[in-house]
Amino acid sequence: MLERVLLALAAGGAFRIDGLARQLGITPALLAAMLEKLEQMGYLAPLTAGCSGGCSSCASGGCCAIIGDSKVWSLSEKGLRAADAYRKGAGVAEKQPVHPGA
């Protein structure tokens, strides 16, 4: 499931937790926990500027991946490589599966 989150984020654009959770068929609480795990694993990087919700005037130019209550994440380089590997069917990135507890 973490792979599906990475792939959805790599598709581009900005997502709100509730909308992405609905798209993935999971609860917002589960998605929030998964995002925290992906951040801990180095696949997501928090953006420190925060978010005002005005994407068109944002200095990040819409490159953010997901917007939480008060947190904005972007795919890290590691996350981008992992998503690319999953898209190509490799299924792993850097010989490390994206599974908590693996």
C-alpha positions in Angstrom: 0.0 0.0 0.0 2.9 2.4 0.7 3.9 1.9 -3.0 0.5 3.0 -4.1 0.8 6.2 -2.0 4.2 6.9 -3.6 2.9 6.3 -7.1 -0.1 8.6 -6.5 2.1 11.4 -5.2 4.6 10.9 -8.0 1.8 11.5 -10.5 2.1 15.2 -9.6 -0.1 17.9 -8.2 -1.2 18.7 -4.7 -3.4 16.4 -2.7 -5.3 16.9 0.5 -5.3 14.0 2.9 -9.0 13.3 2.7 -9.1 13.4 -1.1 -6.1 11.1 -1.5 -7.4 8.7 1.1 -10.7 8.5 -0.8 -8.8 7.9 -4.1 -6.8 5.1 -2.4 -9.8 3.6 -0.7 -8.4 4.1 2.8 -9.2 6.2 5.8 -7.6 9.6 6.3 -6.2 8.4 9.6 -4.4 5.5 7.9 -3.1 7.7 5.2 -1.7 10.2 7.8 0.1 7.3 9.5 1.5 6.1 6.2 2.7 9.6 5.3 4.5 9.8 8.6 6.1 6.4 8.0 7.2 7.4 4.5 8.7 10.6 6.0 10.6 8.5 8.6 11.9 6.2 5.9 13.1 9.2 3.9 10.7 8.9 1.0 8.9 12.2 1.8 10.4 15.5 2.8 8.4 18.1 4.8 8.3 21.5 3.3 9.0 24.0 6.0 7.1 27.0 4.6 3.7 25.5 5.3 0.7 26.0 3.2 -1.8 28.8 2.8 -3.9 26.8 0.3 -3.3 29.2 -2.5 -1.5 27.0 -5.0 -1.5 29.4 -7.9 0.5 32.0 -5.9 2.7 29.5 -4.1 6.5 29.8 -4.5 6.6 26.0 -4.7 4.8 26.2 -8.0 2.4 23.3 -7.3 5.3 20.8 -6.8 4.1 19.8 -3.3 2.7 16.3 -3.0 0.3 16.4 -0.1 -1.2 18.9 2.3 -2.1 17.8 5.8 -3.7 19.9 8.6 -0.6 22.0 9.1 2.1 20.0 7.2 3.1 19.9 3.5 5.2 17.1 2.1 7.1 16.6 -1.1 8.6 13.5 -2.5 12.3 13.3 -1.6 14.9 12.2 -4.2 14.7 8.8 -2.6 10.9 8.9 -3.0 11.1 9.9 -6.6 13.6 7.1 -7.4 11.3 4.6 -5.6 8.2 5.7 -7.5 10.2 5.5 -10.8 11.3 2.0 -10.0 7.7 0.9 -9.1 6.4 2.5 -12.4 9.1 0.5 -14.3 8.0 -2.7 -12.5 11.2 -3.1 -10.5 9.2 -3.2 -7.3 12.0 -2.1 -5.1 14.2 0.9 -4.7 17.7 0.8 -3.4 17.3 -2.8 -2.5 14.9 -1.7 0.3 11.2 -2.6 0.0 8.9 0.2 1.0 7.1 -1.9 3.7 7.0 -0.9 7.3 8.7 -3.5 9.4 10.5 -5.1 6.4 
